[in-house]
Every structure is written in C-alpha cells, then in structure tokens.
Amino acid sequence: MNDLFSKFDALIAQREGLLATGVKDPFSLVMEEVKSPTVAVCNGKETILLGTYNYMGMTFDDDVIAAGKQALDEFGAGTTGSRVLNGTFQGHKECEDALREFYDMKHAMVFSTGYQANLGIISTIAGKGDYIILDIDSHASIYDGCKMGDAEIVAFRHNDVEALEKRLKRLPADAGKLVVLEGVYSMLGDVAPLKEMIRISKEAGAMVLVDEAHSMGFIGENGRGVAEEQGVLDDVDFVIGTFSKSVGTVGGFCVSNHPKFEIMRLVCRPYVFTASLPPAVVACSATSIRKLMHNSNKRAHLWENSKTLHKGLRDLGFQLGTPEAQSAIIAVIMPDLERGAAMWQALLENGLYVNLARPPATPAGMTLLRCSLCAEHTSDQVADILDRFERAGKAVGII
Amino acid sequence: MTDRSEMFDRLKGLIAPFNKKGVEISEVTTFAGDLEWDSLTVMDFVAEVEDDFDIVISMNLQAEIENVGHLVDAVKKLTD
C-alpha cells in the first residue's frame, strides 16, 4: 500500500525538529479561560491577547451578549439547515439588513464563514473563459475560490499597480475579468493602493472584488474599509467581509449593488450546501454591526494603540512589516522559524500571546510574529506589551 | 513564428539571472527540482518572461510547466 500520508513527511520532520529544540507547539495553544477581549488564561497563566483580530473588542459587549442569549432562548441552538431551505430565520434577515445599512448597499448575503464567502463568490462569478486577476499575496480563501472555479488565474506582484495594469492590458478585451484585491493584507498589515488599482481595473472593463476583512469597523469614515477611506467604494462591485474580526463572532458576507446579485443565493454552492449560522451568532452579529456604525472614540483609541506599539517596537530595534502603522496589524519579522518559535514561546511565558505565522502562509518565506491590536487594550497594557517584547527579545537574542 | 532553438536560447537567457547555482540548462531541466526555485523566484521569473514576450502565463498554465521544454512549448503557443 502506498501511504497517502508520505507527502507530509517533510512537514512532520520539520515539526518534530522544532519541538526537539524544546519549544512548545505554537499551533496547539489552548485558552483555558477568556476573561475579556484582551485577557485570557493560557497554561494557567494570565495572558494579554495580542493576536486575535478582535479589533473592536465586541466579543464581550453587553448588548451583543444579551442579543445572543435572547436568540438562543427564542430560536434554539441551531438552524439544522441551508439558507435556501429551512435555515433562514428572522435573525439572518436582520443581519443582512444591518450589513446593507452599514455599507449603504442594496444587497447583502451572509455565509457561515468568511472563508466560504470568498470561496463561494469568487468560484461562482468567474467561470470558464473568464479571468481572475489577483495579488500574489492574497489570502488562502481567495486562492481556494480560484481553484474551485474554472476561470484562468493571473497573479501580479503584491500591491504593484504597474504589474496589474500590464497584465490587464494583455488579456483579451472581450473576456470577463474579475480583479480581486484586499484592503489590508493580513500578513504584514499593509494597505493596498485601491484608488489606483480600481481605476485601472475599471478602465480595463473588469469587475472588482475587495476583501475588507481586516478593515471593517475602523478604517474609513463609516468603518466601511480601505475603499471608503480612499474614496473608491462606489466603484467596488463586491465587498467581502467577515464577522470573526471586528464584529467579534463568526460568519462571512458579501455586499453589492449589482442588480442581479440575489441570484447568487441559488447558484453559489458554499452558500447552498452548508448549514446556516446559529440564531445566537446572527443575533450577536447584527447587534455588533449596528454598534460598529457609531464607534468613533473606540476607533481613535485603536489607532493610537497601533501607532504606539509600532513606534515602540521600532525603537526597541525590531524589524517590522511596514514603515509606519497602516492598520491594526503590526508584523514583527523574525530572522528564521527557529528563533521565531523561541521568541513566540518567550513572549507566552511573559504572559503575551501573538500569532506565529510561517511559510507558506507568509510572503517571501518570512517567519512573522503578528500582533493585532484591540480598541479595548488600555494604554497601560500597550506599555506592558512593549516591556514584554523587550525582555523576550533580549532573552532570545533578537534585539 | 520563432524557431524552437531560438526560443530555447531566449528563455535560457531569461533563466540565467535566476540560476544562482549555475545549473546546466537543457530542455529537461526542472524548475522546482533542478533549479530549486521557491514560489517567490518562480513569480519573479514568470513576470520577466511575461514582460519580455508581452504575454500572460496564467497560474493554470504554470501548474503544467515543470521543465524548460514545457516552458518553450507554452511560450511558443502563446506567441504564435
């Protein structure tokens, strides 16, 4: 018998080699208790959370929790069905209403996860003979959406306007084209030049999809994301988003003004062939989305946190993914996987959780410690975080 | 219409700056195995070839290109 698992041997060996150096497995951390959006107990130790994408701290919002409890009581634990059969409850419609209002768009479609939103929309709208033009550093869900569909896939260098333009010009003028961009790229926390890219895409007759997963709720005047911030939201055909970041729950969505958008509910397989979100989740999400519309103080504090952490880490001598804070993600570049894992563990032992990101998820084979800030982090916590980075960095020999 | 050996030479010239180990280039030289290119190098190289020939090599097509001979065939087909 040919063992189908032998293809994973290299990865198994790499993992065993890493664990043999004495570090704990960075990919099997358990949060034993979660005390707030910014504090949990890991390995019996109180730990500041700095890698949860819980940007607006809505996970413990009183109104959000109350809405969830009420829905659990009134509608039960689950829907046991697809959105197109028995799985659309009042709460799903209210959630889509909240999204339409939040983005001021005509159509909103809620998926069970953000991953499925990208998978579904991309694989369904770009078919055989069409072209998808995407940034090489796109999220896995975008690539998987491409792989699931039948379109031709063309990649361009990360955030390179000229590379996008050249490729668009080389494609057949009459072919269907979908340009897929992200507002904030989650690995380095850098922002895309959407204004230029969308203009070029429209000139080439392409439709544009922008994933605003990491910008919803705090970038742009109304928290609609980078496209709003750069004044080009009206030219975006499809915005993809998630509930598992600023909204603080789980789920995904697409909003659009396309006049035929509603047909997606019948033809999009990752929407049709899976169970819908539980009533409590959509109730929490709808409440959270409505609260995110009025949040300017929290947004301002989040930006202040992000800028303080960025400057502090830079001053300590760490190498960062962006020259200045462009989002609520600050990526600290590690020299290699071994020292990255050692640093990750040293931080955890100092009571600080960050994301360890490694290839192939990262660009250019980098190992990153990804920090994502929360509007609920206090200024004291940010000072503490810097202090712990300094201690761990010196212990591991990175600074 | 370019003749095959001419196309091979032109592509060999484009490979050269990325051939850090000085591997001998033939039709059967593989990009992942012999040249040991990672995904980033592949992307940079593909962009060079695309710009040089003013073509687009989709990722679908790239998945089928394992060695230099495959690349010659693919680029010939795209430029003919």
Interface residues (C-beta under 8 A of the other chain):
Chain A: Y131 I136 C146 E152 I153 V154 A155 R157 A163 K166 R167 R170 L171 P360 P363 A364 G365
Chain B: D38 S39 L40 M43 A47 E50 D51 D54 I55 V56 S58 M59 N60
